[in-house]
């Protein structure tokens, strides 16, 4: 295989001097192949170790997301309670102008009635 790659490195080049870029690309391909060839193949224990590490990373990420979700849900419950309290207050305020207006009207009516009685009583009295 080394002989084939060595032949490949120079056979595809034209009779002219190869450019530096072409030579560097071919060298990168050859070096990548040889470095791949020299790496020991991963055994079952290496694969299991990698899977366990990946599993641990995923579990940590899941736990982080779960804690973030629980915080978000707690905040959402708080906001819902605040919203319901605000809605109760809005309903109270909407109902209170009627009560205030009713009290004001009854106070005005009683004032007018008292004023009318005073005026009538003054006019009827012969002493005044």
N, C-alpha and C positions, 0 to 999 in steps of 0.2 A: 504494500500500500504506500509506503514511503517513497518507493521508486516511482510509482504512478503519479503521486503528487509532485514529486520533483520534476518529472517529465512535463506534467501539466503546467507547472510554473513557467517553464521556458518554451514549451511548444506552441502555446497560443499567441505568443508575442510575434510581432512581425520581424522582418530582418533588420529593421531599423532599431535604434536604441529605444528601449521602453521608457516611457515617461516615469517619473518618480511616483506619480499617483497610482499608475497601474501596478507598479512593483509593490507599493505599500499595501494596496488592496489584496493582491495575491498573497503577500506575506501574512496579512491578517487572517486570511482564510486558512492558510496552511497552519499557522500557529494555533488558531482556534481548534482545528481538527486534532492536532497533536496534544494540545492541553486537554481536550475532551477524552482522548484515548488514554492518557496517563492517569486520569482520575479513577480511583477505585470505584467500582460499581457499588451502589448503595445496597447493603444487605437488608434482610428483613428487620433486624434490630434497629438499624438506622431509620428505616421507614416508620417503624413503630414509635421511635423517639420523636421524629418530626411530627407525626400525627398527634402524639400526646402534647407536644409543645403548642401546636396549632390549636388543639382542643382547649388547652389552658388559656390561650390568648382569647379565644372565642368566648369562653365562660366568663372571663374577666370583663370582656366587652358587654356581654349580656347582663351581668350583675350591675355594671355601671349604668346601662340603659334602664334597668329595672328600678334602680334607686332614683334616677332622674324622672322616670315615669311616676313613681310614688310621690315624689315631691310635687310634681306638676298636678297630680290628682288632689293632693291635700290643698294646694293653693286654689285649685278650681272649686273645691268644696267651700273654702273660705269666701271666695268671691261670690258663690251662689248664696251663701248666708247673708253677706253684705247686700247683695242685690235684693233679696227678699225683704230685708229690713228697710232698705231704701224704698222699695215699692209700697210697703206698709205705710211709711212716712208720707209718701206722695199721696196715697189714698186718704190719709188723715188730713193732709193739707188741702186736698181737693174738697173734702167734706167740710172742713172748718170754715171756709168763706160763707157757706150757707148758714152755719150756726152763728157766726159772727154777724152776718147781715141780718139774720133773724133777731138776734139780741139787740142789735142797733135799731132795727125797725120798731121792736116792741118798746125800747127806751124812748125813741122819738115819739111814738104813738102816746105813751104815757105822759110825756112832756107836753105834747099838744093838748091832750085831754086835761091835764092839770092847768095849763095856761088858759084853755077855754073856760074851765070852771072858775078860775080866778077872775077872768074878765067878766063873765056872766054874774058872778057874785058881787063884783064891784058895781056893775051897772044896776043891779036890782036893789042894791042897798040904798035907802033914802038918805043915809047919813053922809054918804060920800058925795 
